Structures are given as structure tokens and as C-alpha cells.
Amino acid sequence: MKSHKRLTLLALAFLGLTNQVVLADDTSHSTSNHISSSTTTSASSSQASTETSSSTASSSEQETKPSLSKETKPNQPIQTGWVKEGSKWTFYSQTGVKFTDTLYDGYLFDSHGYLLENSWYQMGNNWYYINGSGKYLSNQWSQINGKWYAFDGYGRMLANAWKGDYYLKSSGAMADKEWVYDQNYSSWFYLKSGGRYAQKQWIGSYYLKSGGYMAHKEWIYDPDYQAWYYLKDDGVYVTGTYAVDGKNQLFQGNGKWLRELAQGFQKGHYSKTIFLDPGHGGRDSGAYYYGIAEKELNLQVYRKLRKRLEGLGYTVLTSRDSDVDVDFITERSRMVNKTNADFFISLHFNAKGNDTTVNLGIQTYSYKEEPGFPSKINKDWHNNPERISESNRLAADIHSSLLAETGARDAGLLQATFAVLRETAKPAVLLEMGYMDNPEENKKIRSSEYQDKLVEGIVKGIQKYYAGN
């Protein structure tokens, strides 16, 4: 019976009953004394009744929770993932670091860590565009504010680069209906409406070859027009007369090539070679007044002029240097056309044969086409605009210098269809240096002193012409 009671007390003590209960049952047992000493230090009698009502589960939980002293504060929680700061979204890594200037999972965060929307953003040397969902565009075309842009697989905006048949300019915008120069290909390209480059077609005066390259300094055959064209260094097709590889070619006004021309002249390319033509000669005396023939006066001035020009370093060629027959219709022009002379000067004196008292002064002629006088040997060059322009300039320079040196009356800077002017393939002028049928002027033009003034006037006009180019 004692042993049963003892076991009961031990069970009650284990369940947390007061020491009074234990002591009331068996104060003499050594085990009871041990339990009494333990429970007295851990709880009061009022606590014992409270503990009796606590469940076993509650007692177990109290034993496993860590206890914090009153002096220790709990750690602040770490922010991770998406966090809204005010009206803007940010993102924190698992270690609590805010993403800044970062591309992550299709999103872009700026230097403050904010998620961008509907805006451009530059990061390093690259531009990105972020849509309304905060995602940057990648591997796609997109129309932004009316312009097309392309983005690579990393979201970078393409610039100064081709994407297929399209070109992205330095701003990133797609070129459209405009010319672009690509330094990588050292060529111009034209991007049509819609952005594709033009090829195998004309854009105005320019031709775009296969691949879109602009033709320049080269021949092009266009099968659509069944014609050849030559494109200059700036890409424009040539018209009229144009030298290609040292040979003159003739082109229509629309650029179509017609044929290679006989040797003519190239504007601005000078050899400092001058062709002098003393008019008439041999059986053709020209005008004849007061005992002297025009052919003689022409030869006298020619010899003085040749000597003066050669003394200045010019090369002088001539149709005659003695009293010989030379056909004036084509032969003199054939001679000069075969040379590298820069221009042609035909030397003459004038006469009208009527009212000699008013026949005074110097006339200078350049060429003017007239329908009733077609060219015989100079069809390609007689009305060439550059030849006529240079002839007019040479005539004006010599005429003004002659008047200044001689003080002679200005009888006119004129144009006519004289054969030597029409059939010569180079700039050409004809000088009428005074009237032989005027007795006073006849005396003057026969004098060596006055002829020297004529020579000086011609020389200064030639120098002015060369300097003016």
C-alpha cells in the first residue's frame, strides 16, 4: 500500500503539483526531499495552481522558443524582390541590394533603381527603349513617335548600321526617302519610301547599282533604256561633251552616250601652245589698198607676234610662215585640230570698199552658228557650249587689250560663222586689226611701231585669258 502511494506522489510531482502535496504524503523519503528542493526554487504556490491548468503542449512550446533579454532588439527584415517606393517600382536582390543601371528579366532599372516606362534610357554607350510595361524592347522593330527603330537581342538600339535592306542612322531612326553615306562601304545609298535601299534604278541623275551602291566615275549600261551612261565622280550622269580616259565622248541631254568625238579640247587643260593663222596667202591676197596686200600685213604681224610669244615661253604653231596657198574653208582648221594647241587666232585686216572715211577701228570675232552654214568637218565641236564660251572669253580678253594698247576705235566685239571659226574644234577667234581702205589707218597699220602695239595688245589678251581660267 505504501509503495502504491509512493508511486502516486511521484506521478503527481511530475505533473507539477505543489510541494505541499508531496510533503504531506511522505516527508521522510529522500526522493521527496529532492523534489521539494527543486520545485521551491522554480515556482510559488500560486504558480503551482496555474501550471496545473496549463496543457502539456503549451509547456513544451515554452521550452523550445528562444528567449531574448530585454536589452536585445530584433533584426530589421531584409527587403527582397519587387518593392514599390512611392509611385515607382524597384527591385531588390536576395541579399537586399537594389538594382540600379541594370537589365533584369526583361526590365530596365535606372541609376536610381526605378523601373522606367515609355521612355528612352542611355546606359553606357547604348540606348534602350522601355515600353509601358517597363520592359525594354529587344530583337524587334518598333515605331516610336512616328519613326522606326530596331533593337538587337540585348535590347540595344541599332545606329549607323544596316538591318537587312534598311539603314539605321546615327539617331537610330530608319532612313526613309533620303540619301545616306556609309563609310564602311565608302558609298552613297538611297533609301526609298518604306526604307528599302534602291538598286538597279535611277534616282534623278544618279544610278544605284546592284546592292544599292551609287555609281560614280564609271560607265553604266541600263538595259531598260538600252543605252550607256557615264557617271562623274559626284555620281551625276554627264551630258554634252565629256572626256573619259583622255578621249572626248558625246552624250545627249538625258545622259545617253552617242559616240566618241574627234580630238577637241578640254577646258582648263592647257599646254601653252598657240596656233596662229596669218590670213590668206599665195594666190589669195586678201584686201589690197594703197599698194599693199592684206596677206603681207598679216604675215608681218604674225612674225612679230610669234617672236614675242616664243620669247615668253609659249609654243607657237602656224598655218603658214611664208607666202603660200592654204585653203581657208577646211585646211587651216584641219591643221589645228590635229594639234594640242590651246586655241586658234586668225590674223586679218579689214576693208569695206565704201565711204572710207568712217571705216576705222578694230573688230574681234568669235563663232556663232547659222543654219545656212553647216559644219563640214567639225560637227561634234562647232556648237559645243564650252568651246563657244571659251572662244567668247578669249575674244573679249584680246579685244579689250588691243584697244587699250593701240587707242584704236572700238569697231565691235562680234560673232560670225566664218569657216575658220566654224570648223576649228578648239576655242577660236578672228582679228580684224584695222581698215586698209582708210588712208589714215592704212598708214598706221603698215608702220612697224603700230604693229608692235598690236602685238603687245594680243599678247596681253592671251595672258589675261590664261590667268582667268
C-alpha positions in Angstrom: 0.0 0.0 0.0 2.9 2.3 0.8 4.6 1.5 -2.4 1.4 2.3 -4.4 1.0 5.6 -2.6 4.7 6.5 -3.2 4.2 5.9 -6.9 1.2 8.1 -6.9 3.1 11.0 -5.3 5.9 10.7 -7.8 3.4 10.9 -10.6 1.7 14.0 -9.2 5.1 15.7 -8.7 5.9 15.0 -12.3 2.7 16.6 -13.3 3.7 19.8 -11.5 1.7 19.6 -8.3 2.8 21.7 -5.2 5.5 20.5 -2.8 2.9 20.6 -0.1 1.2 17.7 -1.7 4.4 15.8 -1.9 5.4 16.7 1.6 2.0 15.8 3.0 2.3 12.3 1.8 5.8 11.3 2.7 8.2 13.8 4.3 10.7 11.3 5.3 11.6 9.9 1.8 14.8 11.1 0.3 13.3 11.4 -3.1 10.6 13.7 -1.7 13.2 16.0 -0.3 14.9 16.3 -3.7 11.7 17.2 -5.4 10.8 19.7 -2.7 14.1 21.5 -3.0 13.8 21.7 -6.8 10.2 22.9 -7.0 10.6 25.5 -4.3 13.3 27.4 -6.3 11.3 27.4 -9.5 7.8 28.4 -8.5 5.5 29.8 -5.7 2.3 28.1 -4.5 0.1 30.3 -6.7 2.2 29.5 -9.8 1.7 25.8 -9.0 -2.0 26.0 -9.4 -1.6 27.9 -12.7 0.8 25.4 -14.0 -1.6 22.6 -13.2 -4.2 24.1 -15.6 -1.7 24.5 -18.5 -1.7 22.0 -21.2 1.3 19.7 -21.9 1.6 21.2 -25.5 1.9 24.7 -24.0 4.6 23.7 -21.6 6.5 22.1 -24.5 6.3 25.2 -26.7 7.7 27.5 -24.0 10.7 25.3 -23.7 11.6 25.4 -27.5 11.2 29.3 -28.2 14.4 31.3 -27.9 14.2 33.9 -25.2 15.5 37.4 -25.7 16.8 39.6 -22.9 15.1 42.9 -22.5 18.2 44.7 -23.7 18.3 43.0 -27.2 16.2 44.4 -30.2 15.1 42.0 -33.1 16.9 42.5 -36.6 15.0 44.5 -39.2 13.6 42.4 -42.1 15.6 42.3 -45.4 13.7 43.7 -48.5 13.8 41.4 -51.5 12.0 41.2 -54.8 9.7 43.9 -56.1 9.2 46.9 -53.8 7.1 50.0 -54.5 8.7 53.2 -53.3 6.1 55.9 -53.6 4.7 55.6 -57.1 7.7 53.8 -58.6 8.7 50.2 -58.6 12.2 49.0 -57.6 13.7 45.5 -57.3 16.0 44.1 -54.5 18.2 41.1 -54.8 18.0 38.2 -52.3 20.7 39.9 -50.3 18.7 43.2 -50.2 20.7 45.1 -52.9 18.6 47.5 -55.0 19.1 47.0 -58.8 20.5 50.2 -60.5 21.5 50.7 -64.1 20.6 47.1 -64.6 18.8 44.9 -67.1 17.0 42.1 -65.3 14.4 39.6 -66.6 13.5 42.0 -69.5 13.2 45.0 -67.3 15.5 48.1 -67.0 16.2 49.9 -63.8 17.7 53.4 -64.0 20.6 54.9 -62.0 18.2 55.4 -59.0 16.9 51.9 -59.2 13.5 52.9 -60.6 11.6 50.9 -63.2 11.1 53.0 -66.4 8.1 53.1 -68.6 7.6 54.5 -72.1 10.9 56.2 -72.3 14.4 56.2 -73.7 17.4 55.5 -71.5 21.1 55.6 -72.2 23.3 53.1 -70.3 27.0 53.3 -71.2 27.2 53.9 -75.0 23.9 52.2 -75.7 20.4 53.4 -75.9 17.3 51.4 -74.8 13.6 51.9 -75.1 11.3 50.8 -72.3 7.6 50.1 -73.1 4.6 50.8 -71.0 5.1 47.5 -69.0 8.6 48.5 -68.0 10.2 46.0 -70.4 13.0 47.1 -72.7 12.5 46.3 -76.4 14.8 43.6 -77.9 15.2 41.8 -81.1 12.5 43.7 -82.8 11.4 46.8 -84.9 9.3 49.4 -83.2 7.7 52.6 -84.4 8.3 55.3 -81.8 6.9 58.9 -82.2 6.4 58.2 -85.9 9.9 56.8 -86.6 11.1 53.2 -86.9 13.9 51.9 -84.8 15.5 48.5 -84.5 16.8 46.7 -81.4 19.2 43.8 -81.1 18.8 40.7 -78.8 20.3 42.6 -75.9 17.9 45.5 -76.3 20.4 47.9 -77.7 19.2 50.4 -80.3 21.0 49.9 -83.7 22.6 53.0 -85.2 24.9 53.6 -88.2 24.2 50.1 -89.3 22.2 48.0 -91.8 19.5 45.7 -90.8 18.6 43.7 -93.9 17.7 46.2 -96.7 17.2 49.0 -94.2 19.6 51.6 -92.7 19.6 52.9 -89.2 21.0 56.4 -89.0 23.2 57.8 -86.2 20.0 58.8 -84.3 18.8 55.2 -84.6 15.8 56.3 -86.8 15.4 54.3 -90.0 16.4 56.2 -93.2 13.4 56.9 -95.4 13.3 58.7 -98.7 16.8 60.0 -98.3 20.5 59.6 -99.2 23.0 58.2 -96.7 26.7 57.7 -96.9 28.1 54.6 -95.4 31.8 54.9 -94.5 32.2 51.1 -94.2 31.3 50.8 -97.9 32.7 54.2 -99.0 29.5 54.7 -100.9 26.2 56.6 -101.1 22.9 54.8 -100.9 19.4 55.9 -101.4 16.6 54.6 -99.1 13.2 54.7 -100.8 9.8 55.4 -99.2 9.4 52.5 -96.7 13.1 52.3 -96.0 14.4 49.7 -98.5 17.6 50.7 -100.5 17.2 51.5 -104.2 19.1 49.3 -106.7 19.4 48.9 -110.4 17.5 52.1 -110.9 17.8 55.8 -111.4 17.2 58.4 -108.7 17.2 61.6 -110.6 20.6 62.0 -112.3 22.1 59.2 -110.2 22.2 55.4 -110.7 22.1 52.9 -107.9 23.8 49.6 -108.8 23.0 46.1 -107.6 23.4 46.1 -103.8 22.4 49.8 -103.7 25.8 51.3 -104.3 25.8 54.7 -106.1 27.6 54.6 -109.5 30.5 57.1 -109.9 33.5 57.5 -112.2 32.3 54.6 -114.3 30.3 53.5 -117.3 26.8 52.0 -116.7 24.7 50.1 -119.2 21.0 50.4 -118.5 19.0 47.6 -120.2 15.7 49.4 -119.7 16.9 52.3 -121.9 19.3 50.2 -123.9 22.0 52.8 -123.5 25.3 53.5 -122.0 25.9 56.3 -119.4 28.9 57.7 -117.7 28.6 58.8 -114.1 31.0 61.5 -112.9 32.9 61.5 -109.6 29.9 63.1 -107.9 27.6 60.4 -109.4 25.7 62.7 -111.8 25.5 61.4 -115.4 27.3 63.6 -117.9 25.8 65.4 -120.9 27.3 67.1 -123.9 31.0 66.6 -124.5 33.0 65.0 -121.7 36.5 63.5 -121.7 36.7 59.9 -120.4 40.2 58.4 -120.1 41.6 61.2 -122.3 39.0 60.7 -125.1 36.2 63.0 -125.7 32.7 61.4 -125.7 29.4 62.9 -126.8 26.3 62.5 -124.7 22.7 63.5 -125.2 21.0 65.9 -122.8 19.4 62.9 -120.9 22.8 61.3 -120.4 22.7 58.7 -123.2 26.1 58.2 -124.8 26.2 58.8 -128.6 29.8 58.4 -129.8 33.5 59.1 -129.3 34.4 62.5 -130.7 37.3 63.6 -132.8 40.1 65.3 -130.8 38.9 68.7 -129.5 39.8 70.5 -126.3 39.5 70.1 -122.6 38.6 73.2 -120.7 41.2 74.2 -118.2 43.8 71.7 -119.6 46.5 73.9 -121.2 49.7 73.1 -123.0 50.6 76.7 -123.5 50.6 76.0 -127.2 49.1 78.7 -129.5 48.1 78.2 -133.2 48.5 81.4 -135.3 46.9 81.7 -138.7 48.1 84.6 -140.9 45.1 85.0 -143.2 45.1 84.5 -146.9 48.5 83.8 -148.7 49.7 82.7 -152.1 47.2 83.4 -154.8 44.8 84.7 -152.2 46.0 88.2 -151.5 43.0 89.3 -149.4 42.2 93.0 -149.5 44.5 95.3 -151.5 44.8 99.1 -150.9 47.4 101.7 -151.4 50.0 99.3 -152.8 49.9 96.6 -150.2 48.1 93.3 -149.9 46.4 92.1 -146.8 48.3 88.8 -146.9 51.6 90.7 -146.5 50.4 92.7 -143.5 49.1 89.6 -141.9 52.4 87.8 -142.2 54.3 90.9 -140.8 52.2 91.0 -137.7 52.4 87.2 -137.4 56.2 87.1 -137.4 56.4 89.8 -134.7 53.8 88.1 -132.6 55.4 84.7 -132.9 58.8 86.0 -131.8 57.2 87.8 -128.8 55.2 84.7 -127.7 58.2 82.3 -128.0 60.2 84.8 -126.0 57.7 84.4 -123.2 57.9 80.6 -123.3 54.9 79.7 -125.4 55.0 77.2 -128.2 53.7 78.6 -131.5 52.2 76.6 -134.4 51.1 78.2 -137.7 49.1 77.5 -140.8 51.8 79.3 -142.9 55.0 81.2 -142.3 55.6 82.3 -146.0 53.5 83.4 -148.9 51.8 80.1 -149.8 48.3 79.0 -150.6 46.3 77.4 -147.8 42.6 76.6 -148.2 40.6 78.8 -145.9 37.5 76.6 -145.7 38.7 73.5 -144.0 42.5 73.1 -144.4 43.5 75.6 -141.7 41.1 74.0 -139.3 42.3 70.5 -140.1 45.8 71.6 -139.2 44.9 73.0 -135.8 42.5 70.2 -135.0 45.4 67.7 -135.2 47.5 69.6 -132.7 47.5 70.1 -128.9 47.1 73.8 -129.3 45.0 75.5 -126.6 43.3 77.9 -129.1 43.4 79.4 -132.6 43.9 83.0 -133.6 43.4 84.1 -137.2 45.1 87.4 -138.1 43.4 89.8 -140.6 43.0 93.4 -141.7 39.7 94.9 -142.7 38.2 96.7 -145.8 34.7 97.6 -146.8 35.3 99.3 -150.1 32.9 102.2 -149.5 32.9 105.6 -147.6 36.4 105.0 -146.4 36.4 108.0 -144.0 34.2 106.1 -141.5 35.9 102.8 -141.7 38.0 102.8 -138.6 39.0 100.6 -135.7 39.4 97.0 -134.6 36.9 94.2 -134.7 37.2 90.8 -132.9 35.1 87.8 -133.9 34.1 84.5 -132.3 31.8 81.8 -133.6 28.0 82.0 -134.0 26.1 79.1 -135.6 24.0 80.0 -138.6 21.6 77.4 -140.2 22.7 78.2 -143.7 26.3 77.3 -143.0 26.5 73.7 -141.6 29.9 72.4 -140.4 31.8 70.2 -142.8 34.5 68.7 -140.6 33.6 69.8 -137.1 30.1 68.5 -136.5 30.9 67.4 -132.9 32.5 70.6 -131.8 31.4 73.6 -133.8 28.5 74.4 -131.5 29.9 72.8 -128.3 28.8 75.1 -125.5 32.2 75.1 -123.7 34.1 75.8 -127.0 31.8 78.7 -127.7 32.1 80.0 -124.2 35.9 79.8 -124.2 36.0 81.4 -127.7 33.9 84.3 -126.4 36.1 84.8 -123.4 39.3 84.7 -125.5 37.8 87.2 -127.9 36.8 89.6 -125.1 40.3 89.4 -123.4 42.2 90.1 -126.7 39.8 92.8 -127.9 40.0 94.9 -124.7 43.7 94.6 -124.6 44.1 95.6 -128.3 42.0 98.7 -127.7 44.0 99.6 -124.6 47.4 99.3 -126.3 46.6 100.9 -129.6 44.0 103.5 -128.7 42.1 102.4 -131.8 38.3 102.9 -132.2 36.2 100.0 -131.0 34.6 98.6 -134.1 32.9 95.8 -132.2 33.2 92.5 -130.4 31.2 90.4 -132.8 30.2 86.9 -133.7 30.0 85.3 -137.2 30.1 81.9 -138.9 33.5 82.3 -140.6 34.8 79.0 -141.9 37.9 79.0 -139.7 35.8 79.7 -136.6 33.2 77.1 -137.5 35.5 74.2 -138.5 38.0 74.5 -135.6 37.5 72.1 -132.7 39.1 74.4 -130.2 38.4 78.0 -129.0 39.0 80.2 -132.0 38.9 84.0 -132.7 39.5 86.1 -135.8 41.0 89.6 -135.5 40.4 92.4 -137.9 43.2 94.8 -136.8 42.4 97.9 -138.8 40.9 99.2 -142.1 43.1 99.0 -145.1 40.7 101.1 -147.2 41.0 104.1 -144.9 44.1 106.0 -146.0 45.0 107.3 -142.5 44.5 103.9 -140.9 46.4 102.2 -143.7 49.5 104.3 -143.0 49.2 103.4 -139.3 48.9 99.6 -139.7 51.8 99.5 -142.1 54.2 101.1 -139.6 56.4 98.8 -137.5 55.7 100.9 -134.4 52.0 100.4 -134.6 52.3 96.7 -135.4 54.3 96.4 -132.2 51.4 97.9 -130.3 49.0 95.4 -132.0 51.3 92.5 -130.9 51.5 93.8 -127.4 47.7 94.0 -127.2 47.3 90.5 -128.5 50.0 89.1 -126.0 48.3 90.8 -123.0 44.9 89.5 -124.1 46.4 86.0 -124.3 47.9 86.3 -120.8 44.7 87.6 -119.4 42.9 84.5 -120.9 45.3 82.0 -119.3 45.1 83.9 -116.0 41.4 84.0 -116.0 40.8 80.2 -116.0 
